Amino acid sequence: MQALWRAWKKNSPNLAKNFRGWGNDSAMPCNNDLNYTVSGRGWNGVGCQFQLRNATSAVWSASVGMLILPYDKIVGILPPEVSLLSNLQYLYLYNNPALSGPIPKEIGLLSNLNRVDLSSSNFTGEVPDLSNLTNLTQLDLSGNRLDGPFPTLPQSWKLEEFNISRNLFKGVIPYDAFRLVKYFLVTLDLSNNEFTCPLPKFSSSLNTLELSNNRFTCPTPNFTYLSSLTTLNLSSNLFTGLSNNMSSLKHILPQDLSVLDLSSLNISGPLPDWSFLTPGSKLSELYLDKNNLTGILNIAAFAESNISKSLKVLSLKDNMITGVLNSEEVIRAGQFKIRLKGNPYCSRTWSSQDDATWCAIYCEGLCKHRPDSNRLRNIIIFATTTSSVVVLMFVIMGLVFILRRNRKCIRALQRKIKEADINAKRFEYNELRAATKNFAPDMKLGAGAYGVVYKGILVNNVVVAVKQLFQETNKGRDDFVNEVLLIANLQHRNLVTLKGYCLHGKQTLLVYEYVDNCDLHKLLLSRQDKSPSMDKQILNWQVRLNICQGVAQGLYYLHASSQSRIIHRDIKASNILLDKNLQPKIADFGLARPMEDARSVIITQQCAGTLGYVAPEYMDHGELSDKADVYSFGVLLLEIVSGKRNRDLTMPEDEVYMPNRAWKLHKENRLLDLKDPTLLVSDEEAVEVQRVLETAVSCVQNAPEKRPSMFQVAAMLAGNASADVLPTDDHSDSNWPAGGGMEADSYSCETPLCSLHYPSRSTGLDSEDYELQIFH
């Protein structure tokens, strides 16, 4: 136990709580006096077991039987000394994304292990030989970065659950891999790896079999020998033999199967006749999403034929279904749910309210209804026969005038965009409204000072981010067009790409590429409770360095390489989006400003940005240059390395703001004290950390002319010593607001008029995220 403590105590967070009782080097968690509970002398996460050695003299022996430390408690490796816990039965270290390195081979010596869960951590390498773990009933290694061939299973006939999903295993699974566990294995999850055909002979005792997201390309296997199987997931593979032949399923599926997922199997052809759903079938959920099935879905057939009455869910999302023959008997009775979202049927416009209602049921409310012209004509005729015909005509004339004037304005703006020959598509408003489910709250990604961002799914299943701007005046529309013209042709891997725009009445919308992870602020700086996958510990040093370098390259492109020099003006952690590979993309160009001539400085009448990131000369005097972005980027670097916000009211008054703190440590040659204490780095990486911190301090110098350019910054981050700009500025005269208890109404500045705007509580933002606007 002391070896585990030594391995984990240096970098693991919150030792006092997570490792309560572990610091006593002279004591062991379990001994033989029985004068403490089985939780083990106050050692958090340790359970003791007792064995009666001599009944006559009541001699007991005690040892560690359980080690349970899940959820972000551990930073480090699992040391080989864990094998010294010879009586260990339960090893639960799941959801520790900073628990890394290989699984020690010595774990195979713990023959008393009964349950092992190391899931959702960061283990790497091959799985060691576990064949001697003959008492094992559960083994969960899912959600790591383990690789190599299929691991050798424990020779335990007791094994009930085996899960190695979401790893990097590859190759063919040996045919007899499950020979020794064929009678008791209930759950087997091999999904999200790179296994290939042929498939092995699975245990006949299986209840759940997950094979999705692998590289199986063989004919769909026969599973009838798995008589106990109730859940089978084959999705996202390339199994063959089902296109135009789905009726063959009745010959290869076990009779008691309840849930079947055949999504993303490239199944093509007309919809099946559902004959495989025989009356004796127990299938309750059938998923055929993301295939290429065509034709008209005959729901009435489910009521008229002998098709199984057990079916509760039929999901056919994202296929090519064009129509539905409805059956009120089936749907009203609640026999089963039908899901057709993403099919051509859902994009139709219906003249009948009943048809539109049916469509809404199947397509999750994404259907259009437009009354037919005859009905509308009758309404108008009726209206004109009333005594209010004159008033009605005046109202209509006024509406027509307003609509024509608005449309004329919109056409002029659209013509201006079209003449600019930009790489941006003009979207129809109805298209974006359908994509966002009429801008539904559950599609909302976030909100800022200038608009709300929604997730949208276009009819071709492309996912986008739709930004609905607050601007409603003609000037707002002009600014919107100028923003489109400014950023539409920006093409860089570290910039979020503008895909298109929409002008509709007073509505102005921008359509961006969808970045499918989150922003840097949420991942690194958010204080709210997060799932382990959102914990900042997944940001190891190489990931953080890559983010620093990527943002630097994107900013350099804006400043020097794009067609028009652009100053972003709002570089901050929440405007750095991370994709699924944690590659950074600069977002939110709502404050971007072009530098159209060779002048290095512009005197602005309006200063906008986020407090904590705004450069002093811009805040105090309205002097705007690309060095303002450099300053903001320097603050961002400090946040990335430290893992802390740039403003900390718990610090001494002269260190509340990160730049001041960094300068103080720089003068004392203690810059590395800023490093995130949970960040494990090698000696070589420590040199890189020092270089990034020195670069950051160079960027946050008070005098803009002393700051490096983004070209120099990018070179410094890449380790180009010739580009180093050593910080020399005296930061003691910083104009940053000081004082730990600063409130909005006590903030002062040297400009004639200064206002500090906090977002409303409904935005869900912390107080540090307020927007700063200064007007001269």
Residue pairs with C-beta under 8 A, 6 or more apart in sequence:
1 22
1 28
1 29
1 43
1 46
1 64
1 85
2 25
3 79
3 81
3 82
3 84
4 79
4 81
4 82
5 19
5 22
5 23
7 76
7 77
7 78
7 79
8 19
8 74
8 75
8 76
9 15
9 19
9 22
9 23
10 75
10 76
11 75
11 76
11 98
11 677
11 678
11 679
11 680
12 18
12 19
12 73
12 74
12 75
12 76
12 678
13 72
13 73
13 75
13 677
13 678
14 73
15 22
15 23
17 44
18 44
18 45
18 69
18 73
19 44
19 45
19 73
20 42
20 43
20 44
21 29
21 40
21 41
21 42
21 43
21 44
22 43
22 44
27 41
28 41
29 40
29 41
29 43
29 46
29 48
29 64
30 40
30 41
30 46
30 48
30 49
30 62
30 63
30 64
31 41
31 62
32 59
32 60
32 61
32 62
34 50
34 60
34 62
36 42
38 47
38 48
38 49
38 50
39 46
39 47
39 48
40 46
40 47
40 48
40 64
44 69
45 67
45 68
45 69
45 73
46 64
46 66
46 67
46 68
47 64
47 65
47 66
47 67
47 68
47 90
48 62
48 63
48 64
48 65
48 66
49 62
49 63
49 64
49 65
49 66
49 87
49 89
50 60
50 61
50 62
51 60
51 61
51 63
52 58
52 59
52 60
53 59
53 60
53 61
63 85
63 86
63 87
64 85
64 87
64 88
65 87
65 88
65 89
65 90
66 88
66 89
66 90
66 92
67 82
67 85
67 88
67 90
67 91
67 92
67 93
68 90
68 92
69 92
69 93
69 96
70 92
70 93
70 94
70 95
70 96
70 117
71 94
71 95
71 96
71 532
72 95
72 96
72 97
72 98
72 532
72 535
72 537
73 96
74 93
74 96
74 98
74 99
75 98
75 99
75 537
75 678
75 680
76 98
76 99
76 100
76 680
77 99
77 100
77 101
78 93
78 99
78 101
78 103
78 104
78 107
78 118
78 123
79 104
80 104
80 105
80 106
81 106
82 88
82 91
82 104
82 106
82 107
82 110
83 104
83 106
83 107
83 109
83 110
85 110
86 109
86 110
86 112
87 112
88 110
88 112
88 113
89 112
89 113
89 114
89 115
89 135
90 113
90 114
90 115
91 107
91 110
91 113
91 115
91 116
91 117
91 118
92 115
92 116
92 117
93 99
93 117
93 118
93 121
94 117
94 118
94 119
94 120
94 121
94 140
95 119
95 120
95 121
95 532
96 120
96 121
96 122
96 532
97 120
97 121
97 122
97 532
97 533
97 535
97 537
97 538
98 122
98 535
98 537
98 538
98 678
98 680
99 118
99 121
99 122
99 123
100 121
100 122
100 123
100 124
101 123
101 124
101 125
102 123
102 124
102 125
102 126
102 128
103 118
103 123
103 125
103 127
103 128
103 141
103 146
104 128
105 128
105 129
107 113
107 116
107 128
107 130
108 128
108 129
108 130
108 131
108 132
108 133
109 132
110 133
111 132
111 133
111 134
111 135
112 135
113 133
113 135
113 136
114 135
114 136
114 137
114 138
115 136
115 137
115 138
116 133
116 136
116 138
116 139
116 140
117 138
117 140
118 140
118 141
118 144
119 140
119 141
119 142
119 143
119 144
119 163
120 142
120 143
120 144
120 532
120 533
121 143
121 144
122 144
122 145
122 538
123 141
123 144
123 145
123 146
124 144
124 145
124 146
124 147
125 146
125 147
125 148
126 146
126 147
126 148
126 149
126 151
127 141
127 146
127 148
127 151
127 152
127 164
129 152
130 136
130 139
130 151
130 152
130 153
130 154
131 152
131 153
131 154
131 155
132 154
132 155
133 139
133 154
133 155
133 156
134 154
134 155
134 156
134 158
135 156
135 158
136 154
136 156
136 158
136 159
137 156
137 158
137 159
137 160
137 161
138 159
138 160
138 161
139 154
139 159
139 161
139 162
139 163
140 161
140 163
141 163
141 164
141 167
142 163
142 164
142 165
142 166
142 167
142 189
143 165
143 166
143 167
144 166
144 167
145 167
145 168
146 164
146 167
146 168
146 169
147 167
147 168
147 169
147 170
148 169
148 170
149 169
149 170
149 171
150 169
150 171
150 172
150 173
150 174
150 177
150 195
151 164
151 169
153 159
153 162
153 177
153 178
153 180
153 181
155 180
156 180
156 181
157 180
157 181
157 183
157 184
158 184
159 181
159 184
159 185
160 184
160 185
160 186
160 187
161 185
161 186
161 187
162 181
162 185
162 187
162 188
162 189
163 187
163 188
163 189
164 189
164 190
164 193
165 189
165 190
165 191
165 192
165 193
165 210
166 191
166 192
166 193
167 192
167 193
168 193
168 194
169 190
169 193
169 194
169 195
170 193
170 194
170 195
170 196
170 215
171 194
171 195
171 196
172 195
172 196
172 197
172 198
173 190
173 195
173 199
173 200
174 200
175 198
175 200
175 201
176 200
176 201
177 200
178 185
178 188
178 200
178 201
178 202
178 203
179 201
181 203
182 203
182 204
182 205
183 203
183 204
183 205
184 203
184 205
185 203
185 205
185 206
186 205
186 206
186 207
186 208
187 206
187 207
187 208
188 202
188 203
188 206
188 208
188 209
188 210
189 208
189 210
190 210
190 211
190 214
191 210
191 211
191 212
191 213
191 214
191 233
192 212
192 213
192 214
193 213
193 214
194 214
194 215
195 211
195 214
195 215
195 216
196 214
196 215
196 216
196 217
197 216
197 217
197 218
198 218
199 211
199 216
199 218
199 221
202 209
202 226
204 225
204 226
204 227
204 228
205 228
206 226
206 228
206 229
207 228
207 229
207 230
207 231
208 229
208 230
208 231
209 223
209 226
209 229
209 231
209 232
209 233
210 231
210 233
211 232
211 233
211 234
211 237
212 233
212 234
212 235
212 236
212 237
212 261
213 235
213 236
213 237
214 236
214 237
215 237
215 238
216 234
216 237
216 238
216 239
217 237
217 238
217 239
217 240
218 239
218 240
219 239
219 240
219 241
220 234
220 239
220 240
220 241
220 242
220 248
220 252
221 239
221 252
222 251
222 252
223 229
223 232
223 252
223 253
223 254
223 257
224 251
224 252
224 253
224 254
224 255
225 254
226 254
227 254
227 255
227 256
228 254
228 256
229 254
229 256
229 257
230 256
230 257
230 258
230 259
231 257
231 258
231 259
232 253
232 257
232 259
232 260
232 261
233 259
233 261
234 261
234 262
234 265
235 261
235 262
235 263
235 264
235 265
235 287
236 263
236 264
236 265
237 264
237 265
238 265
238 266
239 265
241 248
242 248
242 249
242 262
242 265
242 267
243 266
243 267
243 268
243 269
244 268
244 269
244 270
246 267
246 272
246 276
247 272
247 273
247 275
247 276
248 276
249 276
250 275
250 276
250 278
250 281
253 260
253 276
255 280
255 281
255 282
256 282
257 281
257 282
257 283
258 282
258 283
258 284
258 285
259 283
259 284
259 285
260 283
260 285
260 286
260 287
261 287
262 286
262 287
262 288
262 291
263 287
263 288
263 289
263 290
263 291
263 315
264 289
264 290
264 291
265 291
266 291
266 292
267 288
267 291
267 292
267 293
268 291
268 292
268 293
268 294
269 292
269 293
269 294
270 293
270 294
270 295
271 293
271 294
271 295
271 296
271 297
271 316
271 321
273 301
274 301
274 302
274 305
274 307
277 283
277 286
277 307
277 308
277 311
278 306
278 307
278 308
279 306
279 307
279 308
279 309
280 308
281 308
281 310
282 308
282 310
283 308
283 310
283 311
284 310
284 311
284 312
284 313
285 311
285 312
285 313
285 315
286 311
286 313
286 314
286 315
287 313
287 315
288 314
288 315
288 316
288 319
289 315
289 316
289 317
289 318
289 319
289 339
289 342
290 317
290 318
290 319
291 318
291 319
292 319
292 320
293 316
293 319
293 320
293 321
294 319
294 320
294 321
294 322
295 321
295 322
295 323
296 321
296 322
296 323
296 324
296 325
297 316
297 321
297 323
297 324
297 325
297 338
297 340
298 325
299 324
299 325
299 326
299 327
299 330
299 331
299 338
300 325
300 326
300 327
300 330
301 307
301 325
302 311
302 327
302 330
302 335
302 336
303 327
303 329
303 330
303 335
309 335
311 335
311 336
312 335
312 336
312 337
313 336
313 337
313 339
314 336
314 337
314 338
314 339
315 338
315 339
316 338
316 339
316 340
316 343
317 339
317 340
317 341
317 342
317 343
318 341
318 342
318 343
318 461
319 342
319 343
320 343
320 344
321 340
321 343
321 344
321 345
322 343
322 344
322 345
323 345
324 340
324 345
324 358
324 359
324 362
326 358
330 336
331 338
331 358
331 361
338 361
338 362
339 362
339 364
340 346
340 362
340 363
341 362
341 363
341 364
341 366
342 457
342 461
343 363
345 359
345 362
345 363
346 359
346 362
346 363
346 366
346 367
347 434
347 459
348 359
348 367
348 368
349 368
349 369
349 370
350 356
350 359
350 367
350 368
350 369
350 370
351 369
351 370
351 371
351 372
353 369
353 371
356 367
356 368
356 369
359 367
360 366
360 367
364 437
365 437
365 438
366 434
366 437
368 430
368 434
383 389
383 392
384 392
386 392
406 505
409 474
409 477
410 477
410 503
410 504
410 505
413 477
413 478
413 481
413 503
414 426
414 503
416 481
416 485
417 424
417 426
417 481
417 484
417 485
417 501
420 485
420 488
422 484
422 485
422 488
422 489
423 488
423 489
423 491
424 484
424 488
424 498
424 499
424 500
424 501
425 499
425 500
425 501
425 511
426 500
426 501
426 502
426 503
427 500
427 501
427 502
427 509
427 511
428 502
429 502
429 504
429 507
429 509
431 458
431 459
432 456
432 466
432 502
432 509
432 511
433 439
434 459
435 456
435 457
435 458
435 459
435 464
435 466
436 443
436 454
436 455
436 456
436 466
437 443
439 452
439 454
439 468
440 454
443 454
443 455
443 456
444 452
444 453
444 454
444 455
445 453
445 454
445 455
445 465
446 452
446 453
447 453
447 763
448 588
448 590
449 590
449 757
449 759
449 771
450 469
450 470
450 471
450 590
451 467
451 468
451 469
451 470
451 590
452 467
452 468
453 465
453 466
453 467
453 468
454 465
454 466
454 467
454 468
455 463
455 464
455 465
455 466
455 514
456 463
456 464
456 465
456 466
456 511
456 514
457 463
457 464
458 464
463 514
463 516
464 499
464 511
464 512
464 513
464 514
465 496
465 511
465 512
465 513
465 514
465 515
466 509
466 510
466 511
466 512
467 509
467 510
467 511
467 512
468 507
468 508
468 509
469 476
469 480
469 508
469 509
469 510
469 590
470 476
471 477
471 479
471 480
471 508
472 506
476 508
477 503
477 508
480 501
480 503
480 508
480 510
483 510
483 589
483 590
483 592
484 498
484 501
484 510
486 564
486 566
486 589
486 592
486 594
487 498
487 566
487 589
487 592
488 498
489 562
489 563
490 497
490 498
490 557
490 558
490 562
490 566
491 497
492 553
492 554
492 557
492 561
492 562
493 550
493 554
493 583
493 585
494 550
494 551
494 553
494 554
494 557
494 583
494 584
494 585
494 586
495 554
495 557
495 558
495 585
495 586
496 512
496 513
496 515
496 577
496 585
496 586
496 587
497 512
497 513
498 510
498 511
498 512
499 511
499 512
499 513
500 510
500 511
501 508
501 509
501 510
501 511
502 508
502 509
502 511
512 587
515 577
515 578
515 579
515 585
515 587
516 579
516 580
517 523
517 577
517 578
517 579
517 580
517 582
518 534
518 577
518 578
519 573
519 574
519 575
519 576
519 577
519 578
519 587
520 547
520 573
520 574
520 576
520 577
520 578
520 584
520 640
521 572
521 573
521 574
521 576
521 769
522 530
522 534
522 574
523 534
523 536
523 538
523 539
523 578
524 536
524 539
524 573
524 639
524 640
524 643
525 536
525 573
525 639
525 643
525 644
525 645
526 534
527 766
536 643
536 676
536 678
537 678
539 547
539 582
539 643
540 679
540 680
541 679
541 680
541 681
541 685
541 688
541 689
542 685
543 582
544 640
544 641
544 679
545 688
545 692
545 717
546 582
546 583
546 584
547 576
547 578
547 582
547 584
547 640
548 637
548 640
548 692
548 717
549 714
549 717
549 718
550 583
550 584
550 585
551 571
551 576
551 584
551 586
551 633
551 636
552 633
552 710
552 713
552 714
552 717
553 714
554 584
554 585
554 586
555 568
555 571
555 586
555 629
555 630
555 633
555 710
555 713
556 710
556 711
556 713
556 714
558 565
558 566
558 567
558 568
558 586
558 592
558 629
559 565
559 566
559 567
559 626
559 629
559 709
559 710
559 711
560 709
560 710
560 711
564 594
564 595
564 596
565 594
565 595
565 596
565 626
566 589
566 592
566 593
566 594
566 595
567 592
567 593
567 594
567 595
567 624
567 625
567 626
567 628
567 629
568 586
568 589
568 591
568 592
568 629
568 632
569 591
569 592
569 593
569 608
569 609
569 624
569 628
569 629
570 588
570 590
570 591
570 608
570 609
570 610
570 613
570 632
571 586
571 613
571 629
571 632
571 633
571 636
572 610
572 612
572 613
572 632
572 635
572 636
573 636
573 639
573 640
574 769
575 586
575 587
575 588
576 584
576 585
576 586
576 587
576 636
577 584
577 585
577 586
577 587
578 584
578 585
579 585
591 608
591 609
593 602
593 604
593 624
595 602
595 625
595 626
600 625
600 626
601 623
601 624
601 625
602 623
602 624
602 625
603 621
603 622
603 623
603 624
604 618
604 622
604 623
604 624
605 622
605 775
605 776
606 622
606 773
606 774
606 775
606 776
607 614
607 618
607 619
607 622
607 624
607 751
607 772
607 773
607 774
607 775
608 771
608 772
608 773
608 774
609 618
609 619
609 632
609 771
609 772
610 769
610 770
610 771
610 772
611 647
611 737
611 756
611 768
611 770
611 771
611 772
612 635
612 645
612 646
612 647
612 657
612 658
612 768
613 631
613 632
613 635
613 636
613 646
614 628
614 631
614 632
614 772
615 627
615 628
615 630
615 631
615 632
615 704
616 631
616 702
616 734
616 735
616 736
617 623
617 628
617 702
617 704
618 624
618 628
618 631
619 735
619 749
619 772
619 774
620 735
620 749
620 750
620 751
621 750
621 751
622 751
622 774
622 776
623 704
625 704
626 709
626 710
627 704
627 705
627 707
628 704
629 710
630 699
630 704
630 707
630 708
630 709
630 710
630 713
631 699
631 700
631 704
631 707
633 699
633 710
633 713
634 659
634 695
634 696
634 697
634 698
634 699
634 700
634 707
635 646
635 658
635 659
635 696
635 699
635 700
637 692
637 693
637 695
637 696
637 699
638 646
638 658
638 659
638 662
638 674
638 693
638 696
638 700
639 645
639 646
639 658
640 692
641 674
641 675
641 676
641 679
641 689
641 692
641 693
641 696
642 658
642 674
642 675
642 676
643 676
643 678
643 679
644 658
644 676
645 658
645 768
646 657
646 658
646 659
646 768
647 656
647 657
647 658
647 768
648 655
648 656
648 658
649 656
649 740
649 741
649 742
650 740
651 661
651 740
653 738
653 739
653 740
654 660
654 664
654 738
655 661
655 664
656 736
656 738
656 739
656 740
657 734
657 736
657 737
657 738
659 700
659 731
659 734
659 736
660 731
660 734
660 736
661 674
662 671
662 674
662 693
662 696
662 697
662 700
663 697
663 700
663 727
663 731
663 732
663 734
665 671
665 673
665 674
666 693
666 694
666 697
666 727
671 690
671 693
671 694
671 697
672 686
672 689
672 690
672 693
674 693
675 681
675 689
675 693
681 688
681 689
688 719
691 716
691 717
691 719
692 717
694 716
694 724
694 726
694 727
695 708
695 713
695 716
695 717
697 727
698 707
698 708
698 713
698 716
698 725
698 726
698 727
699 707
699 708
699 713
700 707
700 731
701 707
701 727
701 728
701 729
701 731
702 729
702 730
702 731
702 733
702 734
702 735
703 729
706 725
706 728
706 729
707 725
708 716
708 723
708 725
711 723
712 723
712 725
715 722
715 723
716 723
716 724
716 725
735 750
737 747
739 746
744 756
744 758
744 770
747 754
747 756
748 754
749 774
751 774
751 775
751 776
752 775
752 776
753 774
753 775
753 776
754 774
754 775
755 773
755 774
755 775
756 770
756 772
757 770
757 771
757 772
757 773
758 767
758 770
759 765
759 769
759 770
759 771
